[in-house]
């Protein structure tokens, strides 16, 4: 979808912490014209407790390192009951595209 929409991205690009130590590899990363980083994490297994705990830790890490949900941190979800919402994915992709200029 990102390719089809003409949105340049990197898959699992290294993201080093600036305020909190550590290194993550977000699913998708985007760089604005100003050099700011936007990340998109796809959360496909939140119904599993270990995965959910891991995401809670990552979310906190992102926040401490200056990422803000809806502006520099985006997420998408899916599960075995509701599946993947393609319209919501496209909405998120277009929001990121708008931020990239």
Secondary structure, 3 states (H helix, E strand, C coil): CCCCCCCCCEECCEEECCCCCCEEECCEEEECCCCCEEEEEEECCCCCHHHHHHHHHHHHHHHHCCCCECCCEEEEEEECCCEECHHHHHHHHHHHHHHHC
